[in-house]
């Protein structure tokens, strides 16, 4: 098992790279363009040359991160490539399964057992993990940013939704109408997907919410889920504790 005081976990999404030092819980969120800036080196320096566990769905950024950590003398392992998924996968195309999905399921199962995991990122994923830890699949839907971008592309005469607005129903302006439609529509999308996955979960399940837009969902949804902001990092930490380190 690696020394946790020399461990760094990295969650690389489509828009943000989120780094965490488990030894003190410190976090740094940056854009991929900031990898050469001093703040990145200052954050990483206390745990170098240590072990980096990386979750990424963006291949070019993965390569940049590997080069950056190699230059700092750290060993960088990519979840799903260098370190396999420890969960049984009931999934027809495991090669296409993003590691962020099974890492979230891994962490949720370790905390709650059977769970429905909602990740509110650039895409919105809803996944089922069974009581025995089997990843059973799920759904992928647009995220809030994708909904806003889609409306801008198809209906350019309408204003863009304000994602931190308070929805007004019935809305009395075009701006407020778009705000309500996007924010409440997003909540309705998630709520319906969660309901469908609860129906096939095989028993009572805990709904777990994570991701960059989780707070926006929680401010409006009728769901009463568990909110775990660092769910993917928790999954990476489980890998650090349990993975065979001769890999």
Beta strands, then each sheet from edge to edge (+ up, - down):
strand 1: 7-12
strand 2: 17-21
strand 3: 26-30
strand 4: 51-56
strand 5: 75-78
strand 6: 115-120
strand 7: 123-129
strand 8: 135-142
strand 9: 206-210
strand 10: 226-227
sheet 1: 3+ 2- 1+ 4+ 5+
sheet 2: 8+ 7- 6+ 9+ 10+
end
